[in-house]
Amino acid sequence: MSKRMILSAFAASAILAWSSSASAAILLFDITGTFNASFELDSALAPDIVRNDNIFSVFSAGYNNIPIIFNGMERMGNVSFGRGLAATFNLNLLPPGPQPFTQLLGPDLFSGSPSAPVFNLGNFGLRNGFFGQNVVLKISQSDPIAPPGAIPEPTTWAIMIAGFGLVGSAIRRRRRKAASVRLA
């Protein structure tokens, strides 16, 4: 095989590997205390609602129609997180009903811009003084070393097929060279 062919194959595989979409981390939110709830968010998911209020230092990011396990029952709900002067956390179940939890002042649950929040990992004690609710919100990241899926991604298939093609062409060239040496 020529150096040019090897370099071309390497460049093609590098481009294919670079162009493959990397999946973002899944964030796990577990709430325990007065009630139990859990939900997941993709860290690359853009918020549905963004609030940037520089005058009152209120910044919030909200996500709508999130699957939530609330006290053992699967529900849909809306979740919003805040930081700044009035760091809030709201959990609303759908269809509209009683609001299970609202905290008006508390720890900053994310950093960065509300349009692309970076959630702070850890345990956060949250309290709603009006309804006597005390909960612990645990924000964690899913296991980044998950077992690979049973079906390879399209870029993996493309790299495998390109490799088989290169091996096949190398074998074909060797056969041609061996045939021409025998004839001479």
Helices and strands as residue ranges (DSSP letters): H 3-19, E 26-33, E 37-42, E 49-53, E 58-70, E 73-84, E 89-94, E 101-103, E 110-111, E 118-119, E 122-128, E 133-141, H 154-183
